[in-house]
């Protein structure tokens, strides 16, 4: 699908960028100025996480499983979106809808959607209405990211509602990260990238500087691409897309103890889709335009000097807004007459956040204690207006009563949501033992505001109401150092998720199709209890981690049939019985010598509905990753070969559902630091042109669906990027 001039202008722009980068790269081969210090040698350390315990800790000291993906890995593994980010990550995946919406939602150990909390720089990212099949949470451009942290399992004791399945946290770069590169007061860089999976080009420009105690930066990224080419027997729906992302920060280092940071971010993404998969005897063609705008402002302050018993203070004020428009135009044939149907669906959400976190260290009863405690408050305002018109192209008549619905309407009323929590965590050291108890108390209030648009879809009297809940989420983590090399760890964590605005108060009647959906403000919060235990080993040139987990979920909220009335089949969100998911994960690396490192990881999970005994369809099958990497002794260049085996998805809740077969995918990646200023990265993915499916993409799809072939993953593709910095 092409818009006039789109492909040509993009190609000219990117070709010019590549030529410019090549020319600047050649200039960069000249020796750096004498005042520039030589690059420091790389010291390999255990990655640090902040999200898991709300304080900086090496992941080897955390009583649970955490992944940290750094910006170096993002560049060297040619990552351009969350799908690439999780390519070799066990126990975590993300779905993709090739028909229109693209990337969908993170799934951690079989739990996904809004049950996984997604943050950027500690602020909660906007969620999405679960009732929308064309929505995604691809909100953050990865060229702005310093690292991505993934916390597996319930994390409500520190992060509140929606962290029942885990947390995905984006941490964006600061000016100091760039300025430290060459030790200068000015940093400039340019990056250009190509990804053959969707024929996309991206360009990123970065400027950072320091004047006295002030530091600032701007990072701008433009991406253009098309549909993800499948390796199936059906072609993907044609698409064109672009995104513009701008991140700016201003940092004031007010002395040795205080840092004040102002962050602003703007992102716009637009996708045009020719939805050929919707064509039928009655739908002649279907065109869509989806637009997402996200804005963020935040003010952070960190104080690192004692004030009484408080050793550190961090606070943040934030505001975020997402505005998504889903527009479509269909030419239809009804009763022999041509009609034009135009649909406009919106989703608007504002989130105002306050986070205050304190840290105190104390020796109590001869034991070292580090207390982390504070409050966070999120207030959101959510609306989802829908409009549709249908024009009879023969008579010219226009109607807003389409498909059994009167438009404009809303499937759930405008809603405000208040989430407020207070938490405390103590990190205690007792010889070789480390204990991390914690508890959080949350207050939740949902306040619906029905208007005429909501009543247009709900002519009867519906039981729309406020929802008020409180929850207590405890946790306990333990580590024990067997010796200098081996550490045993384990934790218990309780999680909860408040009834969301659309499940609690969704309501509409569609007499033409014979059904109605009823609100249920009496829903109970979803809860979980998670247990994990494992062993880590660190031998200097080798390390590993292996763990087993068991998570039990209660009162899952799902739409179910509750009866019939007036000739209509009635649906309503209800709390279901218990669900359990258990499994194991492992990962390790071994530097065998001469720059050669062996890598491996494994993720296995199994889940079932305890009431019916049926498998949980959202749980991924076994995934095994093995690789070998060579790094030149001076880190001048390197190459990595990675193989990913995914087992057949043999466990589904219904035999009529599609069960993707097993697959083995081989990737080859390489990097070359041409000079300290110029780097090239390249990758050849799916080396053997394997025909395979991502299990998350086809969850719930019928095995007889004609769309299955559209969900096949890309065949053999290449990706390259070039980075110039000075």
Secondary structure, 3 states (H helix, E strand, C coil): CCCCCHHHHHHHHHHHHHHHHHHHHHHHCCCCCCCCCCCCCCCCCCCEECCCCCCCEEHHHCCCCEEEEEHHHHHHCCCCCHHHHCCCCCCEEEEEECCCCEEEEEEECCEEHHHEEEEECCEECCCCCCCCCCCCCCCCCHHHEEEEEEEECCCHHHHCCCCCCEEEEEEECCHHHHHCCCCCCEEEEEEEEEECCCCEEEEEEEEEEEECCEEEEEEEEEEEEECCCCCCCCCCCCEEEEEEEEEEEEEEEECCCEEEEEEEEEEEEEEEEECHHHCCCCEEEEEEEEEEEEEEEEEEEEECCCECCECEEEEEEEEEEEEEEEEEEEEEEECCEEEEEEEEEEEEEEEEEEEEEEEEEEEECCEEEEEEEEEEEEEEEEECCEEEEEEECCCCCEECEECCEECCECCCCEEEEEEEEEEEEEEEEECCEEEEEEEEEEEEEEEEECCHHHHHCCCCCCCCCCEEEEEEEEEEEEEEECCCCEEEEEEEEEEEECCCHHHHHCCEEEHHHCEEEECCCCCCCEEEEEEEEEEEEECCCEEEEEEEEEEEEECCEEEEEEEEECCEEEEEEEECCCEEEEEEEEEEEEEEECCEEEEEEEEEEEEEECCCCCECCCCCCCEEEEEEEEECCCCCEEEEEEEEEECCCCCCCCCCECCCCCEEEEEEEEEEEEECCEEEEEEEECCCCCCCECCCCCCCCECCCCCHHHHECCCCEEEEEEEEEC
